[in-house]
Amino acid sequence: MEQSVQILYAALSIFAIFDSSLAAAVATLSPGQTLSDGQVLSSPAQIFELGFFTPANSISTVKFLGIWYRATPDVVVWVANRQNPITSSAGALTLSKNGNLILSSAQGTITWSSNSSTAAASRPILSLLDTGNLVLADNSTNIWTSFDYPCDTRLPGMKMVDDSDAGLDKHLTSWKSSGDPSLGDFVYTIENHGLPQMSILMGKEKKYRTGPWNGRNFTGLPFIRDPAFGAEIVNGRLVSYSEAYNSSIYKRLTMDPSGLLQRYIMNEERDGWILAFTIPSETCSNYGWCGVNTLCKPNKSPVCECLNGFAPKSEREWNSAAWTSGCGRIPPSDCRMEDGFMKVDRVKFPDTLSFRVDNSMSIGDCHEECLRNCNCSAYADPYLSLSDERNGCLMWFGDLVDIMEFTGEVSIGPSIYIRVPKTALDNTRGWNERKRSKKLVFVATGASLGMFLLILWFGCMILRRRRQACKKENEDLELPLFGLKTIAAATNNFSDENLIGEGGFGPVYKGNLSAEQAIAVKRMSRTSGQGPQEFKNEVILIAKLQHRNLARIWDVALKERRRC
C-alpha cells in the first residue's frame, strides 16, 4: 500500500511539472489573453520563442519583449520595445479584440504597440512561426508581422526593402551595445543612389558597400553565388533582397554594434553558432580606404596603389600612409583621341556616384563611346562575369572611388578599363611600379656601396697588419734605421762601379756615408733563393757579434721586399 502511494505521488509530481511547463509555454495568443513575464510563445517545432528578457550584458534589470532561438536563448533576433524598455518585472503583452498588440508595464503604461487595429478584425490570432516571424493574422490574412519591422538580424524568408512608391524601408540597425538593444550607430540597407547595392552606413557616412547587383550576385561579393539569395529589380531599382528559407539549416545575418556584418550558421549539434564570414573582412573592404583613383590590394604592403596613369595628390601624405587624398592624373587629361584604356582585372567596381548604363551597347561600342566623352574616366561590361551572352556598357564619370582587387582564394571578379593618356600607355609601368624601381635602384646602389666599403675596410686591415708586422721586424733588429734613399746615395744608386761582390742574398756594394765613414752594403735581390726571414736572421746574428777582426753591422734599411 505504501509503495502504491509513493508511485502515485511521483506520477502526480511529474504531471505537475509537465503541467507547469505547458502553462509557461503557449502556442498562440487570442484576444483578451495575456503573455506575462515568465511565459513564452513557442513556434510549432520549438525553434523560436517570444518572451521577456534582460540582455546578458545589461547593467540594469530592464525588460524587453523579444524573439530568440530556444537552443541558444542569448541570441535575440528581434526586439519589440527596443527604444522603451519596461523597468519592472510585471510586463505583459495583450492582444486586443480589434487586432492590436499592446505591451504594457505593471502600472498600465503602454511601452509598445503594433498599431495594427482594424475594425474588420473578427478572429485575430498571434502565433510565432518556425521561420522566426511573429505573425498577427485574422482569418488567415496577415494583419501585422515582425518581419516587416526588422531589428539587427535578417533571417531566411525576411525581405529587406527599399520601395519609395509604397513608402517601405526595411533595413537592419545594430544594437547600441551588446547589453543595450536600442538603436545603434550602424545600418545595413539597400542603396539605390547609383546602381543598386547593399551598404553599411554610420549616420550618412558610407562604411562599406557590396558593389552593384549584376543579376546573379553583388559584384563586390563574387564568392557568394547562392541561388537562395534573390533580388527584385523594378525600373532599375533594387526593391527587395532576401534569402530563401530552408528548414534544415539555421542561418542568420546580424548587424553587430561594432559595425561588422556577421553571418552565422548553427552547428550540427544545434547548440551553438559558427561564424561563416564577416563584412568588412579586411582593410580594403572599408569604403574608399585609399582615396580616389586608387586600387586597394589586400595582399600587398602597402595596400594602396595609384591606378596606372595617376600619382598621389600629396606624396608626403602618401608616404606616411595617409591615403585619403587619393591620386590624380599625370599629366591631367587633355581629352585627346590618342587617349587609351588600361585593363584592370578581378576588381570590385568603383562606386557609381556618376555613371551611365546602356544595355544596348557591346563592349566595343562602349570603348568608343567612352573615348569620345571627355568626362568618361572608365568603362566595363557589367555582365561579363555571367555565363549568359548579355550585352551591356557601364561608364563612370569623374573620380573613381573604392576599387578593390580580389586576390588569394577570391581570384574572380569583373574587369574595368581605366582611361589613361597615351604616354601612360607607352610606359605601362604606373607610378607605383616606377617608385618600386627607384627603391630597387636605391637598394642595389646601397648594396654595391656597402660591398665596396667592406672590401676597402678589409684592404685597410690587411695593409695595417702588414705595417705592424714590418714595424715589429724593425724593432727586433735593435738597430737604427736608414732610409733607402740615404743608402742609395751612399752607393751611387747601387751603381755597377760600386759593386764589389755578390753573396747568397744578393750583390754587395761599397759606399760612403760621410768623408770618414766607408761602408759595405748587402742588398737582398728579388731573385735570391733566400727569403726575408733568413735575411733578417743573418742581420740579427751579425749585429750581435762583437769581435775586432769581424765586420760590424751599423744600420739597416728596409723597403717593401728590398732589404739592405
C-alpha positions as CSV (number, residue, x, y, z in Angstrom):
1,M,0.0,0.0,0.0
2,E,2.8,2.4,1.0
3,Q,4.6,1.6,-2.3
4,S,1.5,2.4,-4.4
5,V,1.1,5.7,-2.6
6,Q,4.7,6.6,-3.5
7,I,4.2,5.7,-7.1
8,L,1.1,7.8,-7.3
9,Y,2.9,10.7,-5.6
10,A,5.7,10.5,-8.1
11,A,3.2,10.4,-11.0
12,L,1.4,13.4,-9.7
13,S,4.7,15.3,-9.3
14,I,5.7,14.6,-12.9
15,F,2.3,15.7,-14.1
16,A,2.6,18.9,-12.0
17,I,6.0,19.7,-13.6
18,F,4.7,18.9,-17.1
19,D,1.5,20.9,-16.5
20,S,3.7,23.8,-15.3
21,S,5.8,23.7,-18.5
22,L,2.6,23.8,-20.5
23,A,1.4,26.8,-18.6
24,A,4.7,28.6,-19.2
25,A,4.8,27.9,-23.0
26,V,1.8,28.8,-25.2
27,A,1.3,28.2,-28.9
28,T,-0.9,31.2,-29.8
29,L,-2.4,34.3,-28.2
30,S,-6.0,35.2,-28.7
31,P,-8.0,38.4,-27.9
32,G,-8.1,39.0,-24.2
33,Q,-5.2,36.7,-23.5
34,T,-2.0,38.0,-22.0
35,L,1.6,36.8,-22.2
36,S,3.3,37.7,-18.9
37,D,6.8,37.8,-17.7
38,G,8.0,34.2,-17.3
39,Q,5.8,32.9,-20.1
40,V,6.9,32.3,-23.7
41,L,5.2,31.9,-27.0
42,S,6.8,29.0,-28.9
43,S,7.0,28.2,-32.6
44,P,5.4,24.8,-33.6
45,A,8.8,23.0,-33.8
46,Q,10.1,24.9,-30.7
47,I,12.8,26.6,-32.7
48,F,12.0,30.1,-31.6
49,E,10.4,31.6,-28.5
50,L,8.8,35.0,-27.8
51,G,9.1,36.3,-24.2
52,F,10.5,38.9,-21.8
53,F,14.3,39.1,-21.4
54,T,17.1,41.2,-19.9
55,P,20.2,41.4,-22.1
56,A,23.1,39.3,-20.8
57,N,25.5,42.2,-20.6
58,S,23.0,44.8,-19.4
59,I,23.9,46.9,-16.4
60,S,20.3,47.2,-15.3
61,T,17.3,44.9,-14.8
62,V,15.1,46.4,-17.5
63,K,12.9,44.1,-19.6
64,F,12.4,43.8,-23.3
65,L,9.9,41.7,-25.4
66,G,11.9,39.7,-27.9
67,I,12.3,36.6,-30.0
68,W,15.3,34.2,-29.5
69,Y,16.4,30.8,-30.5
70,R,15.2,28.2,-28.0
71,A,18.5,26.3,-28.2
72,T,20.6,29.5,-27.7
73,P,18.4,31.9,-25.7
74,D,21.2,34.5,-25.6
75,V,20.8,35.0,-29.4
76,V,18.0,37.5,-29.7
77,V,16.8,38.2,-33.3
78,W,14.0,40.7,-32.7
79,V,13.0,43.2,-30.1
80,A,9.6,44.9,-29.9
81,N,10.3,47.7,-27.4
82,R,14.0,48.4,-28.2
83,Q,13.6,52.1,-27.6
84,N,11.4,51.9,-24.5
85,P,12.2,49.1,-22.0
86,I,10.0,48.0,-19.1
87,T,11.5,48.9,-15.8
88,S,9.5,46.4,-13.7
89,S,9.2,42.6,-13.9
90,A,5.5,42.7,-14.4
91,G,5.3,43.5,-18.1
92,A,2.5,41.9,-20.2
93,L,1.7,41.5,-23.9
94,T,-2.0,41.6,-24.7
95,L,-3.9,41.1,-27.9
96,S,-7.0,43.3,-28.3
97,K,-10.2,42.3,-30.0
98,N,-9.6,44.7,-32.8
99,G,-6.2,43.1,-33.6
100,N,-3.7,45.3,-31.8
101,L,-0.8,44.1,-29.8
102,I,-0.2,46.1,-26.7
103,L,2.9,45.9,-24.4
104,S,2.4,47.5,-21.0
105,S,4.0,47.7,-17.6
106,A,2.6,46.8,-14.3
107,Q,1.4,50.4,-13.9
108,G,-0.6,50.1,-17.1
109,T,1.8,52.3,-19.1
110,I,1.9,51.3,-22.8
111,T,5.5,50.9,-23.8
112,W,4.9,49.5,-27.3
113,S,2.1,48.8,-29.7
114,S,1.8,47.1,-33.1
115,N,-0.6,49.8,-34.3
116,S,-2.5,47.2,-36.2
117,S,-6.0,47.9,-35.1
118,T,-8.7,47.2,-37.6
119,A,-12.4,47.4,-37.2
120,A,-12.8,44.5,-39.6
121,A,-10.9,42.1,-37.3
122,S,-13.1,39.2,-36.2
123,R,-10.7,36.4,-35.0
124,P,-7.2,37.8,-34.7
125,I,-4.6,35.2,-33.6
126,L,-0.9,35.8,-32.7
127,S,1.5,33.0,-33.5
128,L,5.2,32.5,-33.8
129,L,6.3,30.6,-37.0
130,D,9.4,28.3,-37.2
131,T,10.9,31.0,-39.5
132,G,11.1,33.3,-36.5
133,N,8.4,35.5,-37.9
134,L,5.8,36.7,-35.3
135,V,2.5,36.9,-37.2
136,L,-0.8,38.5,-36.3
137,A,-3.4,37.1,-38.6
138,D,-7.2,37.4,-39.0
139,N,-8.9,34.6,-40.9
140,S,-5.6,33.6,-42.5
141,T,-4.9,37.1,-43.6
142,N,-1.8,38.7,-42.1
143,I,-2.5,42.0,-40.3
144,W,1.0,42.5,-38.9
145,T,4.3,40.6,-38.9
146,S,7.6,41.2,-37.1
147,F,9.5,40.5,-40.4
148,D,8.1,43.9,-41.6
149,Y,10.0,45.6,-38.8
150,P,13.5,44.1,-38.7
151,C,15.9,45.0,-35.9
152,D,19.5,43.9,-36.1
153,T,19.1,40.4,-37.6
154,R,17.9,39.2,-41.0
155,L,16.5,35.7,-41.0
156,P,15.9,33.5,-44.1
157,G,12.5,34.4,-45.5
158,M,12.8,38.0,-44.3
159,K,12.9,40.7,-47.0
160,M,15.0,43.9,-46.9
161,V,13.0,46.5,-48.8
162,D,13.6,49.9,-50.4
163,D,10.3,50.8,-52.1
164,S,9.7,54.5,-52.2
165,D,6.5,54.1,-54.1
166,A,5.0,52.0,-51.3
167,G,6.7,54.0,-48.6
168,L,8.6,51.0,-47.3
169,D,12.1,50.9,-45.9
170,K,13.2,47.7,-44.2
171,H,16.8,47.6,-43.0
172,L,18.9,46.3,-40.2
173,T,20.1,48.6,-37.4
174,S,22.6,47.5,-34.9
175,W,22.1,47.4,-31.1
176,K,23.7,50.3,-29.3
177,S,25.9,47.8,-27.4
178,S,25.8,44.1,-26.5
179,G,23.8,44.9,-23.4
180,D,21.5,47.6,-25.0
181,P,19.2,46.7,-27.9
182,S,18.2,50.4,-28.5
183,L,19.1,51.8,-31.9
184,G,22.8,51.8,-32.5
185,D,25.2,53.6,-34.9
186,F,25.2,51.2,-37.9
187,V,22.7,50.4,-40.6
188,Y,22.7,47.7,-43.2
189,T,20.4,48.8,-46.0
190,I,19.6,48.8,-49.7
191,E,21.1,51.7,-51.6
192,N,19.7,52.9,-54.8
193,H,21.7,56.1,-55.2
194,G,23.5,54.8,-58.3
195,L,23.4,51.2,-59.4
196,P,21.6,49.1,-56.7
197,Q,23.8,47.7,-54.0
198,M,23.8,46.9,-50.2
199,S,25.7,49.3,-47.9
200,I,26.7,49.7,-44.3
201,L,26.1,53.3,-43.1
202,M,27.1,55.1,-39.9
203,G,24.8,58.1,-40.0
204,K,25.3,59.4,-43.5
205,E,28.8,58.1,-43.9
206,K,29.2,55.0,-46.0
207,K,31.4,52.4,-44.4
208,Y,31.0,49.5,-46.8
209,R,29.3,48.5,-50.0
210,T,28.7,45.2,-51.8
211,G,29.1,46.6,-55.3
212,P,26.2,46.6,-57.8
213,W,23.9,43.7,-58.4
214,N,24.5,42.2,-61.8
215,G,21.6,39.8,-62.0
216,R,23.1,37.0,-60.0
217,N,25.2,38.4,-57.2
218,F,26.7,41.6,-56.0
219,T,30.0,42.3,-57.9
220,G,31.8,43.1,-54.7
221,L,30.9,39.7,-53.3
222,P,31.8,37.3,-56.2
223,F,32.3,34.4,-53.9
224,I,28.6,34.5,-52.8
225,R,26.6,33.0,-55.7
226,D,24.0,31.1,-53.6
227,P,20.7,30.7,-55.5
228,A,18.9,31.1,-52.2
229,F,19.5,34.8,-52.4
230,G,17.1,36.7,-54.6
231,A,16.7,40.3,-55.6
232,E,13.7,42.1,-57.0
233,I,14.6,44.8,-59.5
234,V,11.9,47.3,-60.6
235,N,12.8,50.1,-63.1
236,G,16.5,49.7,-62.3
237,R,16.0,49.9,-58.6
238,L,16.6,47.1,-56.0
239,V,13.2,46.9,-54.4
240,S,13.8,43.9,-52.2
241,Y,16.6,41.4,-51.3
242,S,16.1,38.2,-49.4
243,E,17.3,34.7,-48.7
244,A,15.0,31.7,-49.1
245,Y,14.0,29.7,-46.0
246,N,15.5,26.3,-45.5
247,S,14.1,24.4,-42.6
248,S,17.1,22.1,-42.3
249,I,19.7,24.9,-41.9
250,Y,19.5,27.7,-39.3
251,K,21.2,30.8,-40.5
252,R,21.2,34.5,-39.6
253,L,22.8,37.8,-40.6
254,T,23.5,40.3,-37.8
255,M,24.5,43.9,-37.9
256,D,26.9,44.0,-34.9
257,P,27.3,47.1,-32.7
258,S,30.9,47.2,-33.8
259,G,29.9,47.9,-37.4
260,L,30.6,44.4,-38.7
261,L,28.0,42.5,-40.6
262,Q,28.3,38.9,-39.4
263,R,26.9,35.7,-41.0
264,Y,26.2,32.7,-38.7
265,I,25.2,29.1,-39.3
266,M,24.1,26.8,-36.5
267,N,26.3,23.8,-35.9
268,E,25.2,20.2,-36.4
269,E,24.5,19.7,-32.7
270,R,22.1,22.6,-32.8
271,D,23.6,24.1,-29.7
272,G,25.9,26.8,-31.0
273,W,26.8,29.0,-33.9
274,I,29.7,29.1,-36.5
275,L,30.8,32.4,-37.9
276,A,30.7,32.0,-41.7
277,F,32.0,35.4,-42.7
278,T,32.4,39.0,-41.5
279,I,32.0,42.2,-43.6
280,P,34.1,44.2,-43.9
281,S,36.6,41.4,-43.7
282,E,39.8,43.3,-44.4
283,T,41.2,46.8,-44.6
284,C,40.4,47.1,-48.3
285,S,36.7,46.3,-47.7
286,N,36.4,49.7,-45.9
287,Y,34.8,52.2,-48.2
288,G,37.2,54.4,-50.0
289,W,40.1,53.4,-47.8
290,C,42.8,54.6,-50.3
291,G,41.0,57.7,-51.6
292,V,40.1,58.4,-55.2
293,N,41.6,56.9,-58.3
294,T,43.4,54.1,-56.4
295,L,43.4,50.4,-56.2
296,C,43.4,48.6,-52.9
297,K,45.3,45.3,-52.8
298,P,44.7,43.3,-49.7
299,N,47.8,41.1,-50.1
300,K,50.2,43.9,-50.8
301,S,52.1,46.2,-48.4
302,P,51.2,49.0,-48.5
303,V,47.7,48.1,-49.6
304,C,47.1,51.3,-51.5
305,E,48.3,52.0,-55.1
306,C,47.6,54.7,-57.6
307,L,45.9,53.5,-60.7
308,N,48.3,53.5,-63.7
309,G,48.4,57.0,-65.2
310,F,47.9,58.5,-61.7
311,A,50.2,59.8,-58.9
312,P,49.5,60.8,-55.3
313,K,47.9,64.2,-54.9
314,S,50.2,64.6,-51.8
315,E,53.3,62.4,-52.0
316,R,54.2,63.5,-48.4
317,E,50.9,62.2,-47.0
318,W,51.1,59.1,-49.2
319,N,54.5,58.2,-47.9
320,S,53.2,58.5,-44.4
321,A,50.3,56.0,-45.1
322,A,47.7,58.8,-45.1
323,W,45.9,57.9,-48.3
324,T,42.6,59.7,-48.0
325,S,43.5,62.4,-50.5
326,G,44.0,59.8,-53.2
327,C,45.6,60.2,-56.6
328,G,45.3,62.5,-59.7
329,R,46.1,62.0,-63.4
330,I,49.6,62.6,-64.6
331,P,49.5,64.6,-66.7
332,P,46.0,65.9,-66.4
333,S,43.9,64.5,-69.3
334,D,43.6,66.9,-72.2
335,C,40.8,64.8,-73.8
336,R,42.6,63.7,-77.0
337,M,41.6,60.8,-79.2
338,E,45.1,59.4,-78.5
339,D,44.0,58.6,-75.0
340,G,43.5,54.9,-74.3
341,F,42.4,52.5,-71.7
342,M,44.3,50.2,-69.4
343,K,42.6,47.0,-68.3
344,V,42.5,46.1,-64.6
345,D,41.3,42.5,-63.8
346,R,39.4,40.9,-60.9
347,V,38.2,44.1,-59.1
348,K,35.2,45.4,-57.2
349,F,33.7,48.0,-59.5
350,P,34.1,51.6,-58.3
351,D,31.1,53.2,-56.7
352,T,28.6,54.5,-59.2
353,L,28.5,58.1,-58.0
354,S,28.3,59.5,-61.5
355,F,27.6,56.8,-64.2
356,R,25.6,55.7,-67.2
357,V,24.4,52.3,-68.2
358,D,23.4,51.3,-71.7
359,N,22.4,47.6,-72.2
360,S,22.1,48.0,-75.9
361,M,25.9,48.6,-76.4
362,S,28.5,46.0,-77.0
363,I,31.8,46.3,-75.1
364,G,33.4,47.6,-78.3
365,D,30.8,50.3,-78.7
366,C,31.3,51.1,-75.0
367,H,35.0,51.7,-75.6
368,E,34.4,54.1,-78.5
369,E,31.6,56.0,-76.6
370,C,33.8,56.5,-73.5
371,L,36.7,57.6,-75.7
372,R,34.6,60.3,-77.3
373,N,33.3,61.6,-74.0
374,C,35.9,63.8,-72.3
375,N,34.4,63.2,-68.8
376,C,34.3,59.4,-69.1
377,S,37.0,58.0,-66.8
378,A,36.4,54.3,-67.2
379,Y,34.1,51.7,-68.6
380,A,33.2,48.0,-68.1
381,D,30.9,45.2,-69.1
382,P,28.7,44.8,-66.0
383,Y,27.6,41.3,-67.1
384,L,31.0,39.9,-68.3
385,S,31.3,37.6,-65.2
386,L,27.9,36.0,-66.0
387,S,27.7,32.9,-68.2
388,D,24.9,34.3,-70.5
389,E,25.6,36.5,-73.6
390,R,24.1,39.7,-72.3
391,N,25.4,42.9,-73.7
392,G,26.0,46.0,-71.6
393,C,28.0,49.1,-71.1
394,L,28.7,50.8,-67.8
395,M,30.6,54.1,-67.8
396,W,32.0,56.1,-65.0
397,F,32.5,59.9,-64.9
398,G,34.8,61.9,-62.7
399,D,36.9,60.4,-59.9
400,L,36.9,56.6,-59.3
401,V,36.1,55.6,-55.7
402,D,36.5,52.3,-53.8
403,I,38.2,49.9,-56.2
404,M,39.5,46.7,-54.6
405,E,41.5,43.9,-56.2
406,F,40.3,40.3,-55.5
407,T,43.3,38.1,-54.6
408,G,44.0,34.8,-53.0
409,E,41.1,32.5,-52.7
410,V,38.8,35.1,-54.2
411,S,40.6,35.3,-57.6
412,I,37.5,36.0,-59.6
413,G,35.7,39.2,-60.4
414,P,35.0,41.6,-63.3
415,S,37.4,43.7,-65.3
416,I,37.4,47.5,-65.8
417,Y,39.1,49.7,-68.4
418,I,40.6,52.9,-66.9
419,R,41.2,56.0,-69.2
420,V,44.9,57.0,-69.4
421,P,46.9,59.3,-71.6
422,K,48.9,57.8,-74.4
423,T,52.1,58.5,-72.6
424,A,50.9,56.2,-69.8
425,L,50.1,53.5,-72.3
426,D,53.5,53.8,-73.8
427,N,55.0,53.4,-70.4
428,T,52.8,50.7,-68.9
429,R,54.6,51.0,-65.5
430,G,52.5,53.1,-63.2
431,W,53.7,55.5,-60.5
432,N,53.7,52.7,-58.0
433,E,55.9,50.4,-60.2
434,R,58.3,53.3,-61.0
435,K,58.6,54.0,-57.3
436,R,59.3,50.4,-56.7
437,S,62.0,50.6,-59.4
438,K,63.6,53.6,-57.8
439,K,63.6,51.8,-54.5
440,L,65.3,48.8,-56.1
441,V,67.9,51.0,-57.7
442,F,68.5,52.7,-54.4
443,V,68.8,49.3,-52.6
444,A,71.1,48.0,-55.3
445,T,73.3,51.1,-55.2
446,G,73.4,51.0,-51.4
447,A,74.3,47.3,-51.5
448,S,77.1,48.0,-54.0
449,L,78.4,50.9,-52.0
450,G,78.3,48.8,-48.9
451,M,80.2,46.0,-50.6
452,F,82.8,48.4,-51.8
453,L,83.3,49.9,-48.3
454,L,83.5,46.4,-46.9
455,I,86.3,45.4,-49.4
456,L,88.1,48.7,-48.7
457,W,87.9,48.1,-44.9
458,F,89.4,44.6,-45.4
459,G,92.1,46.0,-47.6
460,C,93.0,48.6,-44.9
461,M,93.0,46.0,-42.2
462,I,95.4,43.8,-44.2
463,L,97.7,46.8,-45.0
464,R,97.6,47.8,-41.3
465,R,98.6,44.3,-40.2
466,R,101.5,44.2,-42.7
467,R,102.7,47.6,-41.5
468,Q,102.5,46.4,-37.9
469,A,104.4,43.2,-38.8
470,C,107.1,45.2,-40.6
471,K,107.4,47.6,-37.6
472,K,107.8,44.6,-35.3
473,E,110.5,43.2,-37.6
474,N,112.3,46.5,-37.4
475,E,112.1,46.6,-33.6
476,D,113.5,43.1,-33.5
477,L,116.7,44.3,-35.2
478,E,117.6,46.6,-32.4
479,L,119.5,48.8,-34.8
480,P,119.0,52.4,-36.1
481,L,117.3,52.5,-39.4
482,F,118.4,54.3,-42.6
483,G,116.1,55.4,-45.3
484,L,116.7,53.7,-48.6
485,K,117.4,57.0,-50.2
486,T,120.3,57.5,-47.9
487,I,121.8,54.1,-48.8
488,A,121.2,54.7,-52.5
489,A,123.0,58.0,-52.3
490,A,125.9,56.4,-50.5
491,T,126.3,53.7,-53.2
492,N,125.8,56.0,-56.1
493,N,122.3,54.5,-56.6
494,F,123.7,50.9,-56.4
495,S,125.8,51.6,-59.5
496,D,127.9,48.8,-61.1
497,E,131.1,50.9,-60.3
498,N,130.4,50.4,-56.6
499,L,129.7,46.7,-56.9
500,I,132.4,44.7,-55.1
501,G,130.9,41.2,-54.9
502,E,127.8,39.0,-54.6
503,G,126.7,36.8,-51.7
504,G,123.9,34.3,-51.1
505,F,121.3,37.0,-50.7
506,G,122.4,39.4,-53.4
507,P,125.0,41.9,-54.5
508,V,127.4,43.8,-52.2
509,Y,128.2,47.5,-52.8
510,K,130.8,49.8,-51.4
511,G,129.8,53.3,-50.3
512,N,130.5,56.3,-48.2
513,L,128.1,57.7,-45.6
514,S,130.5,60.6,-44.9
515,A,134.0,61.6,-45.7
516,E,135.4,59.4,-42.9
517,Q,132.8,56.5,-42.9
518,A,133.2,53.8,-45.6
519,I,130.6,51.1,-45.7
520,A,129.7,47.9,-47.5
521,V,126.1,47.4,-48.4
522,K,124.5,44.0,-48.9
523,R,121.3,44.2,-50.9
524,M,118.7,41.4,-51.0
525,S,117.7,40.8,-54.6
526,R,114.3,39.6,-55.8
527,T,116.0,36.6,-57.4
528,S,117.6,35.5,-54.2
529,G,116.8,31.9,-53.2
530,Q,116.6,33.0,-49.6
531,G,113.6,34.7,-48.1
532,P,113.1,37.8,-46.0
533,Q,113.2,35.9,-42.7
534,E,116.6,34.3,-43.5
535,F,117.9,37.8,-44.4
536,K,116.6,39.1,-41.1
537,N,118.2,36.3,-39.1
538,E,121.6,37.0,-40.7
539,V,121.3,40.7,-39.9
540,I,120.4,39.9,-36.2
541,L,123.3,37.4,-35.9
542,I,125.9,39.8,-37.3
543,A,124.5,42.6,-35.2
544,K,125.2,40.6,-32.0
545,L,128.8,39.8,-32.9
546,Q,131.4,41.7,-31.0
547,H,134.9,40.9,-32.4
548,R,137.7,43.2,-33.6
549,N,138.6,41.0,-36.6
550,L,135.0,40.8,-37.8
551,A,132.8,43.2,-39.7
552,R,130.4,45.2,-37.6
553,I,126.9,45.9,-38.8
554,W,125.9,49.6,-38.4
555,D,122.5,50.0,-39.6
556,V,119.7,48.5,-41.7
557,A,117.3,49.9,-44.3
558,L,114.0,48.2,-45.3
559,K,111.5,49.0,-48.0
560,E,108.8,46.5,-49.1
561,R,110.6,43.3,-50.2
562,R,114.0,45.1,-50.9
563,R,116.3,45.0,-47.8
564,C,119.8,46.4,-47.3
